[in-house]
Every structure is written in structure tokens, then in C-alpha cells.
Amino acid sequence: MDLKFSSRNLLKLNYILFVPNIRNNLVSRSVLNKLGFKKVFERDKYVLSWYGVFIGFGYYNSRMFSDGF
């Protein structure tokens, strides 16, 4: 599965689970941690990076953080 960020960066996810009736894509923070991603949360915004390389950002929206796709 490919996650496309508003920064035009693309994050390819492998070994995903498909849930047909779910309304939003969910990504596990702990899985991202194990893969070396860094997440910085500040107020209603977060920034995602991988070994110092900016990947994307998102905002808090309706009880969850979402990417600006």
C-alpha cells in the first residue's frame, strides 16, 4: 500500500491487513517505530521523518491524526 503525503513523498507499506468495512486507513505508531520512523507531535500537528529525512506531516482531525492527502 502506498501512502501519499502532501509533501509529495510516498511511503510504501508492506504486510498490511485489509479490513473492508473500515472508513479510515490506520497506521500503527509502534510498527513505524520498529521501522526507524520518528514522529514528533506538537499541539495539533505531527511530523514524520525517517533517519533525518522529512516524510510528511499531518493534523489532528476528528479524534485522530490524519495526513494531508
DAKAJO-V394029 format. One record per pair of residues at least 24 apart in sequence whose ideal C-beta (glycine too) atoms are under 10 Angstrom apart, sorted by the first residue. I is the first residue (numbers start at 1). J is the second residue. Records with the same first field share a line. If there is no record, write none. Layout:
BEGIN
I=J, J
END
This chain:
BEGIN
1=25, 27
3=27, 48, 55, 56, 67, 69
4=56, 67, 68, 69
5=48, 54, 55, 56, 57, 58, 67, 68, 69
6=56, 57, 58, 67, 68, 69
7=48, 54, 55, 56, 57, 67, 68
8=56
9=48, 50, 53, 54, 55, 56
10=55, 56
11=35, 37, 48, 50, 55, 56, 67
24=62, 64, 66
25=66, 67, 69
26=64
27=65, 67
29=65
39=65
41=65
END
